[in-house]
Amino acid sequence: MRENCYPIQNHDLLWFLPSPSAVPDAPVLDTPGPPGEITFKDVTCGALTMMWDAPTNDGGSRIHHYIVDKREASHLAWQEVSTKCSRQMIRITGLDIGVPYVFRVIAVNQYGQGEPNEMTEPIIATEAPAPPKRLDVVDTTNSTASLVWLKPEHDGGSRVTGYIVEFKAKGTDRWLVSGETKSQKMLVEGLIENTEYDFRVRAKNDAGIGDKLVGETIIISAGSDLVLDGTVGGKPEPTVYWSKGDKILELGEKYSLTYTATRAMAIIKNCDRYDTGRYILTVKNASGIKTTAVNVKKTVCLRAGGTLRLFVSFTGRPTPVVAWRKTGVELQSRGFIETTDSYTLLLVEKVDRYDSGKYVVEAENPSGKKTATILVKVYGMLSQVSRDTNYITLSCGKMRIKRHLLRHSHLLFPTDTPGPPGSVKVKDYTKESVVITWDVPSIDGGAHVSNYIIEKREASMKSYKTVTTECKKTLYRITGLEKSVRYFFRVLPENIYGVGEPCETTEVVLVCEVPSVPLNFQITDVTKSSVTLHWDKPLHDGGSRLTAYIIEACKAGSDRWSAVATVKASVSQYTVESLTENDQYLFRIRATNSRGTSEPADIVTPVTIQEIKGKLIFMELTIFLSSAFYFFLFILHTFHHSTMSKSFQL
């Protein structure tokens, strides 16, 4: 026998194979391993540069190139970025702003594609944020300006970390930094009286500082003086003083005080919003003590057509719930309200006479409730202004307070029928009914809107029919509508002076509902990277033609559903591809029509993405049966042959 060989005997053949110890070491030739760590640089809005290390195992062959793929973090399917990347870096463009992406890279040598290296955490292509919105000056003094603004339309894909506020005097080019803040407000100090200023604010995030938002030019001027005048008297001569809260007013830059035997006058200089409140005049001597109070409320005066800005700051733990109200007006529809953890802002544009009146802001948490009232006067369209003076006489023994004066204006408005309601909206559709809602009229005609009249008409008709003449709320369900008929609706407000102007739906309304769920949703085929789904159309289309089916998927154990396809309503089968082998998935489908999307039809049992073994098992079984069958024939043949041989011998 040969050296270093061992025999294998198979019937008549004798094979000599080398022993394992005699086999020399040889390189393993294969596809490469996964590339190394993935890193990023030069990340901007919609683009980034991706880099990676070469695989530690090249499969025994030089790496020819790399394949780079991407997918949105919420999607399952991969998209090719490059199939022939010869370097270990690539510039990827065309990414959606603010969308998290996952990337992977695959090395390729002469033996094929290797294993992919996929990111574990998604990345967002960010940029500097957009400029803040609506920069407003809500208060000024002779040396300060209070600014507020709204957050940017988009943050560039990264959280806004702060705001930079700048200002400059009108006519100069030098911008000065007032400061940086994390909130959406700032008090700019150190301004010069009677000087015009421009202000601007910029947002910043991890990617940098965004574009600036420039506000309107304002003039820094001193506020008006408030005079509190009281006539006093008494024997012996009393001690007299003015106070606000627990603080006694003292002579200085802010207060000018004059006390005589018969008069007590306090002048509050350069009034601003912080000077509102309750002022008390106290007179006391040996005969007793007497007080009288004057409530100085915040009054905002502006011209018709201007913008009303009401800014109120607050504190509280837990953070209070804040609400604005004005009698007879829904402020959410009339103006814009923004509330943060420290302030609330009400903006009403293009004010008219009906915007005059009391505005009440209320802050409430489990510890209690606080309210503030602001008087608003709109000039330019007022029919009449009259002035009154209040006289209050108090006495205590021989001491008396003759009077105090508080001058204020009374506004008189003309009366009329109301203006049109706010936009009429339609919701809660069924096959034969809809619910319409609307906002109260911005102009009530000087009287409370007590009723609404609802009317309808078919789109093909010109005349309206009355639905109801009595509706006290700002919503109404209209029933008895015909299926698949298109309608218009309108609302007319009414007060004690008559029926006002109507407001009509802007678009035609089709009476229908969402379809029922698709039927018989099932899996008909599975491969190592795809699943084929089949379904039947819903039992009801909701009264409107089906427009599409939406197919969604999620991995087993997760509740994050992702849309994988939207197919035409004529389609009843779809293959979901680019799935990960051996992972388990759940699928569901929805039907859509012009009204909306149906409830989903689900496949409740997860499906494993792998090649179906049924055919292979059948083939193996066939081979086994065939082998048994042939073995049986062999035995039978042998037996028959032996018998025949014996007969020949006979």
C-alpha positions as CSV (number, residue, x, y, z in Angstrom):
1,M,0.0,0.0,0.0
2,R,1.2,3.5,-0.8
3,E,2.8,5.7,1.8
4,N,0.5,8.4,3.4
5,C,-2.6,6.8,1.7
6,Y,-5.5,4.8,3.0
7,P,-7.7,2.5,0.9
8,I,-11.4,2.7,0.2
9,Q,-12.9,-0.4,-1.2
10,N,-16.1,-0.3,-3.2
11,H,-16.9,-3.7,-4.8
12,D,-14.2,-4.2,-7.4
13,L,-12.5,-0.8,-7.1
14,L,-9.7,0.2,-4.8
15,W,-9.1,4.0,-4.3
16,F,-6.1,5.5,-2.6
17,L,-6.7,8.9,-1.0
18,P,-4.1,11.1,0.8
19,S,-4.3,11.0,4.5
20,P,-5.4,14.2,6.3
21,S,-1.9,14.8,7.7
22,A,-0.6,14.9,4.2
23,V,-2.9,17.7,2.9
24,P,-0.9,21.0,2.7
25,D,-2.4,24.3,4.0
26,A,-4.1,26.4,1.2
27,P,-5.7,29.9,1.3
28,V,-9.5,29.9,1.6
29,L,-11.0,31.7,-1.4
30,D,-14.4,33.2,-0.8
31,T,-16.5,36.4,-0.8
32,P,-15.2,39.2,1.5
33,G,-16.4,39.8,5.1
34,P,-18.3,42.9,6.2
35,P,-16.7,46.3,5.8
36,G,-15.4,48.1,9.0
37,E,-16.9,50.9,11.0
38,I,-19.2,53.4,9.2
39,T,-18.6,57.1,9.9
40,F,-20.0,60.4,8.6
41,K,-18.8,63.9,7.9
42,D,-19.9,67.1,6.2
43,V,-23.5,66.5,7.1
44,T,-25.8,69.2,5.7
45,C,-29.4,69.6,4.7
46,G,-30.2,66.6,2.4
47,A,-26.6,65.4,2.0
48,L,-23.7,63.8,3.9
49,T,-20.4,62.1,3.3
50,M,-20.2,58.4,4.3
51,M,-16.9,56.6,5.0
52,W,-16.0,53.1,6.1
53,D,-13.0,50.8,6.7
54,A,-12.0,47.9,4.5
55,P,-13.1,44.4,5.5
56,T,-10.6,42.6,7.8
57,N,-11.2,39.5,5.6
58,D,-11.0,40.1,1.9
59,G,-11.8,36.5,1.0
60,G,-8.4,35.9,-0.5
61,S,-9.0,38.3,-3.4
62,R,-8.6,42.1,-3.8
63,I,-11.8,44.2,-3.2
64,H,-13.0,45.4,-6.5
65,H,-15.6,47.9,-5.4
66,Y,-18.4,48.5,-2.8
67,I,-22.2,48.6,-3.0
68,V,-23.9,51.3,-0.9
69,D,-27.6,51.1,0.0
70,K,-30.0,53.3,2.0
71,R,-33.4,53.1,3.5
72,E,-35.7,55.3,5.6
73,A,-35.7,54.1,9.2
74,S,-39.5,53.6,9.1
75,H,-39.3,51.6,5.8
76,L,-38.1,48.0,5.2
77,A,-37.0,48.2,1.6
78,W,-33.5,49.2,0.6
79,Q,-32.6,51.6,-2.2
80,E,-29.4,51.6,-4.1
81,V,-27.1,54.6,-3.7
82,S,-24.2,53.2,-5.7
83,T,-23.3,49.8,-7.1
84,K,-19.8,50.7,-8.3
85,C,-18.1,52.7,-5.5
86,S,-14.3,52.2,-5.9
87,R,-13.3,54.2,-2.8
88,Q,-14.1,53.8,0.9
89,M,-16.2,57.0,0.9
90,I,-19.1,58.5,-1.0
91,R,-21.1,61.8,-1.0
92,I,-24.8,61.0,-0.7
93,T,-27.3,63.7,-1.8
94,G,-31.0,64.0,-2.3
95,L,-31.9,63.0,1.3
96,D,-35.2,64.3,2.7
97,I,-34.9,67.0,5.4
98,G,-35.5,65.7,8.9
99,V,-35.9,62.1,7.8
100,P,-33.8,59.5,9.7
101,Y,-31.9,57.1,7.3
102,V,-30.1,53.8,7.7
103,F,-27.1,53.0,5.4
104,R,-25.2,49.8,4.6
105,V,-22.1,49.0,2.6
106,I,-21.2,45.7,0.9
107,A,-17.7,44.7,-0.3
108,V,-17.3,42.9,-3.7
109,N,-14.4,40.8,-4.9
110,Q,-14.0,38.4,-7.8
111,Y,-16.0,35.7,-6.0
112,G,-19.1,38.0,-5.4
113,Q,-20.7,40.2,-2.8
114,G,-19.8,39.8,0.9
115,E,-21.7,40.3,4.0
116,P,-23.2,43.9,4.6
117,N,-22.2,46.2,7.4
118,E,-25.4,48.0,8.4
119,M,-25.7,51.0,10.8
120,T,-27.3,50.3,14.2
121,E,-28.6,53.8,14.7
122,P,-30.3,56.0,12.0
123,I,-28.8,59.4,11.0
124,I,-30.6,62.6,10.0
125,A,-29.1,64.9,7.4
126,T,-29.4,68.3,9.2
127,E,-28.7,71.9,8.5
128,A,-29.0,75.2,10.4
129,P,-32.6,76.0,11.4
130,A,-35.0,78.2,9.5
131,P,-35.5,81.7,10.8
132,P,-37.9,82.1,13.7
133,K,-41.5,83.3,12.9
134,R,-43.4,86.4,13.8
135,L,-40.9,88.6,15.8
136,D,-43.0,91.0,17.8
137,V,-42.3,93.9,20.2
138,V,-44.9,93.5,23.0
139,D,-43.8,96.3,25.3
140,T,-41.4,99.2,25.4
141,T,-40.2,101.7,28.0
142,N,-37.8,104.7,27.6
143,S,-34.8,102.2,27.6
144,T,-36.1,98.7,27.0
145,A,-38.0,96.6,24.5
146,S,-39.7,93.2,25.2
147,L,-39.5,90.9,22.3
148,V,-41.3,87.6,21.6
149,W,-41.2,85.2,18.6
150,L,-42.3,81.8,17.5
151,K,-40.1,78.8,16.8
152,P,-38.8,78.2,13.3
153,E,-41.0,76.4,10.7
154,H,-38.4,73.6,10.7
155,D,-35.4,73.0,12.9
156,G,-33.0,71.8,10.1
157,G,-33.3,68.2,11.4
158,S,-31.7,69.0,14.8
159,R,-33.2,70.4,18.0
160,V,-33.0,74.2,18.3
161,T,-30.6,74.9,21.2
162,G,-31.0,78.7,21.5
163,Y,-31.8,82.0,19.9
164,I,-29.5,85.0,19.3
165,V,-31.1,88.5,19.5
166,E,-29.5,91.5,17.9
167,F,-30.5,95.2,17.5
168,K,-29.3,98.3,15.7
169,A,-30.3,102.0,15.6
170,K,-32.2,103.0,12.5
171,G,-29.9,104.4,9.7
172,T,-26.8,102.5,10.9
173,D,-25.3,99.2,9.7
174,R,-23.8,98.0,13.0
175,W,-25.8,95.2,14.6
176,L,-25.2,94.6,18.3
177,V,-25.8,91.4,20.1
178,S,-28.3,91.8,23.0
179,G,-27.8,88.3,24.2
180,E,-28.6,84.6,23.8
181,T,-31.6,82.8,25.2
182,K,-33.2,79.3,25.2
183,S,-36.7,80.7,25.5
184,Q,-38.7,82.5,22.8
185,K,-38.6,86.0,24.5
186,M,-36.1,88.5,25.6
187,L,-35.9,92.0,27.3
188,V,-33.5,94.2,25.3
189,E,-32.0,96.8,27.6
190,G,-29.8,99.8,27.3
191,L,-31.8,101.5,24.5
192,I,-31.9,105.3,24.0
193,E,-35.1,107.2,24.3
194,N,-36.7,108.6,21.2
195,T,-34.5,106.5,18.9
196,E,-35.8,104.1,16.2
197,Y,-34.4,100.5,16.4
198,D,-34.5,97.4,14.3
199,F,-34.4,94.0,15.9
200,R,-33.6,90.5,14.6
201,V,-33.4,87.0,16.0
202,R,-31.7,83.9,14.7
203,A,-32.1,80.2,15.8
204,K,-29.2,77.8,16.2
205,N,-28.8,74.1,16.4
206,D,-25.9,71.6,16.3
207,A,-25.4,72.3,12.6
208,G,-25.0,76.1,13.1
209,I,-26.8,79.4,13.2
210,G,-29.8,79.9,10.9
211,D,-31.0,82.8,8.9
212,K,-32.2,86.0,10.7
213,L,-35.8,87.2,11.1
214,V,-36.0,91.0,11.1
215,G,-38.9,92.6,13.0
216,E,-40.6,95.9,12.5
217,T,-38.9,99.2,13.4
218,I,-40.1,100.7,16.7
219,I,-39.4,103.9,18.5
220,I,-38.3,103.8,22.1
221,S,-40.3,106.4,24.0
222,A,-41.3,107.1,27.5
223,G,-44.7,105.9,28.7
224,S,-47.4,108.3,29.8
225,D,-47.7,109.5,33.4
226,L,-50.5,108.2,35.7
227,V,-51.8,110.8,38.2
228,L,-53.5,109.6,41.3
229,D,-55.0,112.6,43.1
230,G,-56.9,112.6,46.5
231,T,-58.2,115.4,48.7
232,V,-57.8,114.7,52.4
233,G,-58.4,116.5,55.7
234,G,-58.5,115.8,59.4
235,K,-57.7,117.0,62.9
236,P,-55.1,116.4,64.2
237,E,-53.4,116.5,60.8
238,P,-53.3,113.0,59.5
239,T,-50.4,110.9,58.2
240,V,-51.0,110.2,54.5
241,Y,-49.3,107.8,52.0
242,W,-49.9,105.9,48.8
243,S,-49.0,102.2,48.5
244,K,-49.2,99.4,46.0
245,G,-49.6,95.9,47.5
246,D,-47.3,95.8,50.6
247,K,-44.9,98.5,49.2
248,I,-45.3,102.2,50.2
249,L,-44.5,104.5,47.3
250,E,-41.4,106.5,47.9
251,L,-40.2,109.7,46.2
252,G,-37.7,109.0,43.4
253,E,-37.2,108.6,39.7
254,K,-40.3,106.5,39.3
255,Y,-42.7,108.3,41.7
256,S,-43.4,112.0,42.3
257,L,-45.3,112.5,45.6
258,T,-47.0,115.6,46.9
259,Y,-48.6,115.6,50.4
260,T,-50.3,118.7,51.9
261,A,-52.8,119.2,54.6
262,T,-55.6,118.8,52.1
263,R,-54.1,116.9,49.2
264,A,-52.3,113.7,48.4
265,M,-51.1,113.3,44.8
266,A,-48.9,110.6,43.3
267,I,-47.5,110.7,39.8
268,I,-46.3,107.4,38.4
269,K,-43.8,108.2,35.6
270,N,-43.2,106.4,32.3
271,C,-46.0,103.8,33.0
272,D,-45.6,100.3,31.6
273,R,-47.5,97.1,32.1
274,Y,-45.8,96.5,35.4
275,D,-47.5,99.6,36.8
276,T,-51.0,98.1,36.6
277,G,-52.5,97.0,39.9
278,R,-54.3,98.2,43.0
279,Y,-53.1,101.5,44.6
280,I,-54.2,102.4,48.1
281,L,-54.4,105.8,49.7
282,T,-54.1,105.6,53.5
283,V,-55.0,108.4,55.9
284,K,-54.6,107.9,59.7
285,N,-54.5,110.0,62.9
286,A,-55.5,109.6,66.5
287,S,-59.1,109.4,65.5
288,G,-58.6,106.3,63.3
289,I,-57.5,105.1,59.9
290,K,-59.2,105.1,56.5
291,T,-58.3,103.8,53.1
292,T,-59.5,104.0,49.6
293,A,-58.3,102.0,46.6
294,V,-57.9,102.7,42.9
295,N,-57.6,99.8,40.5
296,V,-55.3,100.8,37.6
297,K,-56.0,98.3,34.8
298,K,-53.9,97.6,31.8
299,T,-55.3,99.5,28.8
300,V,-54.1,99.0,25.3
301,C,-55.1,101.6,22.7
302,L,-54.5,101.1,19.0
303,R,-55.8,102.2,15.6
304,A,-58.3,100.2,13.5
305,G,-56.4,98.0,11.0
306,G,-53.5,97.5,13.3
307,T,-52.3,94.4,15.1
308,L,-53.2,93.7,18.7
309,R,-50.5,92.0,20.8
310,L,-51.2,91.0,24.3
311,F,-48.3,89.4,26.2
312,V,-48.7,87.9,29.7
313,S,-46.0,86.1,31.7
314,F,-46.7,83.6,34.5
315,T,-45.1,81.1,36.7
316,G,-46.4,78.0,38.6
317,R,-45.8,74.4,39.5
318,P,-47.2,72.3,37.9
319,T,-47.3,74.5,34.8
320,P,-50.7,76.2,34.7
321,V,-53.3,75.6,32.0
322,V,-53.8,79.0,30.3
323,A,-56.9,80.2,28.5
324,W,-58.0,83.5,26.8
325,R,-61.6,84.6,26.6
326,K,-63.6,87.6,25.5
327,T,-67.4,87.8,25.8
328,G,-69.1,86.7,22.6
329,V,-65.9,86.0,20.7
330,E,-64.1,82.7,20.1
331,L,-60.5,84.0,20.3
332,Q,-59.0,80.8,18.9
333,S,-60.6,81.7,15.5
334,R,-60.3,85.5,15.7
335,G,-56.7,85.6,16.7
336,F,-53.5,83.6,17.2
337,I,-52.6,82.3,20.6
338,E,-49.3,80.8,21.6
339,T,-48.6,79.6,25.2
340,T,-45.3,78.3,26.6
341,D,-44.2,77.3,30.1
342,S,-43.6,80.9,31.0
343,Y,-45.8,83.2,28.9
344,T,-48.9,83.4,26.7
345,L,-49.3,85.7,23.7
346,L,-52.5,86.7,21.9
347,L,-52.2,88.3,18.4
348,V,-55.2,89.7,16.5
349,E,-54.5,91.2,13.1
350,K,-56.5,94.0,11.3
351,V,-58.5,94.9,14.4
352,D,-61.8,96.8,14.1
353,R,-64.2,98.4,16.5
354,Y,-65.6,95.0,17.6
355,D,-62.2,94.0,18.9
356,S,-62.5,96.6,21.7
357,G,-63.5,95.4,25.1
358,K,-62.2,93.2,28.0
359,Y,-59.8,90.4,27.4
360,V,-59.4,88.0,30.2
361,V,-56.5,85.5,30.6
362,E,-56.8,82.7,33.1
363,A,-54.1,80.5,34.5
364,E,-55.1,77.4,36.6
365,N,-53.3,74.5,38.2
366,P,-54.2,72.2,41.1
367,S,-53.0,74.9,43.5
368,G,-55.5,77.5,42.4
369,K,-56.5,80.0,39.7
370,K,-55.4,83.5,38.7
371,T,-57.0,85.9,36.2
372,A,-55.9,89.1,34.5
373,T,-58.0,91.6,32.6
374,I,-56.8,93.8,29.9
375,L,-58.9,96.6,28.4
376,V,-58.5,97.2,24.7
377,K,-59.6,100.3,22.8
378,V,-59.6,100.5,19.0
379,Y,-59.7,104.1,17.7
380,G,-60.6,105.3,14.2
381,M,-64.0,103.6,13.7
382,L,-65.7,104.6,17.0
383,S,-69.0,106.3,16.8
384,Q,-68.7,108.3,20.0
385,V,-66.3,108.8,23.0
386,S,-67.4,110.3,26.3
387,R,-65.5,111.0,29.5
388,D,-66.6,110.6,33.1
389,T,-65.1,111.4,36.5
390,N,-65.7,109.3,39.6
391,Y,-66.0,111.1,43.0
392,I,-65.7,109.1,46.2
393,T,-66.2,110.8,49.6
394,L,-65.1,109.0,52.8
395,S,-65.1,110.1,56.3
396,C,-64.0,108.9,59.7
397,G,-64.7,111.1,62.7
398,K,-63.2,114.6,62.1
399,M,-61.0,113.1,59.3
400,R,-62.3,112.9,55.8
401,I,-61.1,112.0,52.3
402,K,-63.0,114.3,50.0
403,R,-62.4,112.5,46.6
404,H,-60.1,110.8,44.3
405,L,-60.2,111.1,40.5
406,L,-59.9,108.4,37.9
407,R,-60.4,109.4,34.4
408,H,-61.5,106.8,31.8
409,S,-63.3,106.5,28.5
410,H,-66.6,104.8,27.6
411,L,-67.0,103.4,24.1
412,L,-70.4,103.5,22.3
413,F,-70.9,101.2,19.4
414,P,-73.6,101.2,16.6
415,T,-75.9,98.1,16.4
416,D,-76.5,95.9,13.4
417,T,-77.1,92.4,12.2
418,P,-74.1,90.1,12.6
419,G,-71.4,89.4,10.1
420,P,-70.8,86.0,8.5
421,P,-69.8,83.1,10.8
422,G,-66.3,81.7,10.6
423,S,-65.4,78.9,8.1
424,V,-68.0,76.1,7.8
425,K,-66.3,72.7,8.1
426,V,-67.7,69.2,7.5
427,K,-66.8,66.2,9.6
428,D,-68.2,62.8,10.8
429,Y,-69.5,61.5,7.4
430,T,-72.0,58.6,7.1
431,K,-73.9,57.4,4.1
432,E,-76.8,59.7,4.8
433,S,-75.6,62.4,7.2
434,V,-72.8,64.8,8.0
435,V,-71.9,67.1,10.9
436,I,-71.0,70.7,10.1
437,T,-69.2,73.1,12.5
438,W,-68.4,76.8,12.3
439,D,-67.0,79.7,14.3
440,V,-69.0,82.5,15.8
441,P,-69.0,85.7,13.7
442,S,-66.2,88.1,14.3
443,I,-68.7,90.9,14.1
444,D,-71.8,90.3,16.3
445,G,-73.5,93.6,15.4
446,G,-73.4,94.9,18.9
447,A,-75.6,92.1,20.3
448,H,-75.2,88.5,21.2
449,V,-75.7,86.0,18.4
450,S,-78.5,83.9,19.8
451,N,-79.4,81.6,16.8
452,Y,-78.2,80.1,13.6
453,I,-80.1,79.0,10.5
454,I,-78.8,76.0,8.5
455,E,-79.5,75.5,4.8
456,K,-78.4,73.0,2.1
457,R,-78.5,72.7,-1.7
458,E,-77.5,70.1,-4.2
459,A,-74.5,71.1,-6.3
460,S,-76.6,70.8,-9.5
461,M,-79.2,73.2,-8.0
462,K,-79.1,77.0,-7.4
463,S,-81.7,77.4,-4.6
464,Y,-81.2,76.5,-0.9
465,K,-83.5,74.5,1.2
466,T,-83.9,75.1,5.0
467,V,-82.5,72.4,7.2
468,T,-83.4,74.1,10.5
469,T,-84.2,77.6,11.7
470,E,-83.3,76.9,15.3
471,C,-79.7,76.0,16.2
472,K,-78.1,77.5,19.4
473,K,-74.7,75.8,19.1
474,T,-71.9,76.1,16.5
475,L,-72.4,72.5,15.2
476,Y,-75.3,70.6,13.7
477,R,-75.9,67.1,12.3
478,I,-77.7,67.2,8.9
479,T,-79.6,63.9,8.2
480,G,-81.7,62.6,5.4
481,L,-79.0,63.2,2.7
482,E,-78.9,61.0,-0.4
483,K,-76.1,58.6,-1.0
484,S,-73.4,59.8,-3.5
485,V,-75.1,63.2,-4.0
486,R,-72.9,66.3,-3.8
487,Y,-74.1,69.1,-1.5
488,F,-73.3,72.7,-0.4
489,F,-74.2,73.9,3.1
490,R,-74.4,77.4,4.6
491,V,-75.0,79.0,8.0
492,L,-76.7,82.3,8.7
493,P,-76.2,84.0,12.2
494,E,-79.1,85.8,13.9
495,N,-79.2,88.4,16.7
496,I,-82.0,90.6,18.1
497,Y,-81.6,92.9,15.0
498,G,-82.1,90.3,12.4
499,V,-80.4,87.6,10.2
500,G,-76.9,88.3,9.2
501,E,-74.6,87.4,6.3
502,P,-74.2,83.7,5.4
503,C,-71.1,81.6,5.2
504,E,-71.0,78.7,2.8
505,T,-68.8,75.6,2.5
506,T,-65.9,76.4,0.1
507,E,-66.0,72.9,-1.5
508,V,-68.7,70.5,-2.6
509,V,-69.5,67.8,0.0
510,L,-70.0,64.2,-1.2
511,V,-72.1,62.2,1.3
512,C,-70.2,58.9,1.8
513,E,-68.1,57.1,4.4
514,V,-64.9,55.2,4.5
515,P,-65.0,51.7,3.0
516,S,-65.2,48.4,5.0
517,V,-62.1,46.3,5.4
518,P,-60.7,44.2,2.6
519,L,-61.7,40.5,2.7
520,N,-59.8,37.2,2.6
521,F,-56.4,38.8,3.3
522,Q,-53.9,36.0,3.1
523,I,-50.3,35.0,2.2
524,T,-50.0,32.9,-0.9
525,D,-46.2,32.5,-1.3
526,V,-43.0,33.1,0.7
527,T,-39.4,33.1,-0.4
528,K,-36.2,34.0,1.4
529,S,-36.7,37.7,0.6
530,S,-40.3,38.3,-0.3
531,V,-44.0,37.6,0.6
532,T,-46.9,37.5,-1.8
533,L,-50.2,38.7,-0.5
534,H,-53.7,38.3,-1.9
535,W,-57.1,39.8,-0.9
536,D,-60.6,40.5,-2.1
537,K,-62.3,43.9,-2.3
538,P,-64.4,45.1,0.7
539,L,-68.0,44.2,1.1
540,H,-68.9,48.0,1.0
541,D,-67.1,50.8,-0.7
542,G,-68.7,53.5,1.6
543,G,-70.7,55.1,-1.2
544,S,-67.6,56.2,-3.1
545,R,-65.4,54.4,-5.6
546,L,-62.3,52.7,-4.2
547,T,-59.1,54.5,-5.1
548,A,-56.3,52.3,-3.7
549,Y,-55.1,49.8,-1.2
550,I,-52.4,50.5,1.4
551,I,-50.2,47.6,2.5
552,E,-48.3,47.9,5.8
553,A,-45.8,45.7,7.6
554,C,-44.0,45.5,10.9
555,K,-41.5,43.1,12.4
556,A,-42.9,40.6,15.0
557,G,-42.7,42.0,18.5
558,S,-42.8,45.6,17.3
559,D,-45.7,48.0,17.1
560,R,-44.1,50.3,14.4
561,W,-46.1,49.8,11.2
562,S,-44.6,51.0,7.9
563,A,-46.3,51.5,4.6
564,V,-44.6,49.2,2.1
565,A,-46.9,49.8,-0.9
566,T,-49.9,51.7,-2.3
567,V,-51.6,49.8,-5.2
568,K,-54.5,50.6,-7.5
569,A,-58.0,49.5,-6.5
570,S,-58.1,47.1,-9.4
571,V,-55.1,45.1,-8.0
572,S,-55.8,42.1,-5.7
573,Q,-52.3,40.7,-5.3
574,Y,-48.9,42.1,-4.4
575,T,-45.4,40.9,-3.6
576,V,-43.5,42.6,-0.9
577,E,-39.8,42.3,-1.6
578,S,-36.4,43.2,0.0
579,L,-37.4,41.5,3.3
580,T,-34.7,40.2,5.6
581,E,-34.3,36.4,5.6
582,N,-35.3,34.5,8.8
583,D,-37.0,37.6,10.2
584,Q,-40.7,37.4,11.2
585,Y,-43.2,39.9,9.8
586,L,-46.9,40.9,10.3
587,F,-48.9,42.4,7.4
588,R,-52.1,44.4,7.1
589,I,-54.1,46.1,4.4
590,R,-56.5,49.1,4.2
591,A,-58.9,50.2,1.5
592,T,-59.3,53.9,0.6
593,N,-61.9,56.1,-1.1
594,S,-62.5,59.8,-1.4
595,R,-63.6,60.0,2.2
596,G,-60.6,58.2,3.8
597,T,-59.1,54.9,4.8
598,S,-60.8,51.8,6.1
599,E,-60.0,49.8,9.2
600,P,-57.1,47.3,8.5
601,A,-57.5,43.7,7.7
602,D,-54.7,41.8,9.5
603,I,-52.7,38.7,9.2
604,V,-52.4,37.9,12.9
605,T,-49.8,35.1,12.7
606,P,-46.2,36.2,12.0
607,V,-44.7,34.8,8.8
608,T,-41.0,33.8,8.7
609,I,-39.1,34.9,5.6
610,Q,-37.5,31.8,4.3
611,E,-37.8,29.4,1.3
612,I,-40.9,27.2,1.7
613,K,-39.8,23.5,2.2
614,G,-43.0,21.9,1.0
615,K,-41.7,21.1,-2.6
616,L,-38.3,19.9,-1.3
617,I,-39.9,17.6,1.2
618,F,-42.2,16.2,-1.5
619,M,-39.2,15.5,-3.8
620,E,-37.3,13.9,-1.0
621,L,-40.3,11.8,-0.2
622,T,-40.7,10.9,-3.8
623,I,-37.0,9.8,-4.0
624,F,-37.4,7.8,-0.8
625,L,-40.6,6.1,-2.2
626,S,-38.9,5.6,-5.5
627,S,-35.9,4.0,-3.9
628,A,-38.1,1.7,-1.8
629,F,-40.0,0.8,-4.9
630,Y,-36.9,0.0,-6.9
631,F,-35.6,-2.0,-4.0
632,F,-38.8,-3.9,-4.0
633,L,-38.5,-4.6,-7.7
634,F,-34.9,-5.7,-7.2
635,I,-35.9,-8.2,-4.5
636,L,-38.7,-9.4,-6.7
637,H,-36.4,-9.7,-9.7
638,T,-33.8,-11.6,-7.7
639,F,-36.5,-14.0,-6.4
640,H,-37.9,-14.5,-9.8
641,H,-34.5,-15.1,-11.3
642,S,-33.7,-17.7,-8.7
643,T,-36.9,-19.5,-9.3
644,M,-36.4,-19.6,-13.0
645,S,-32.9,-20.9,-12.6
646,K,-34.2,-23.7,-10.5
647,S,-36.8,-24.6,-13.1
648,F,-34.1,-24.7,-15.7
649,Q,-32.1,-27.1,-13.6
650,L,-35.1,-29.3,-13.4
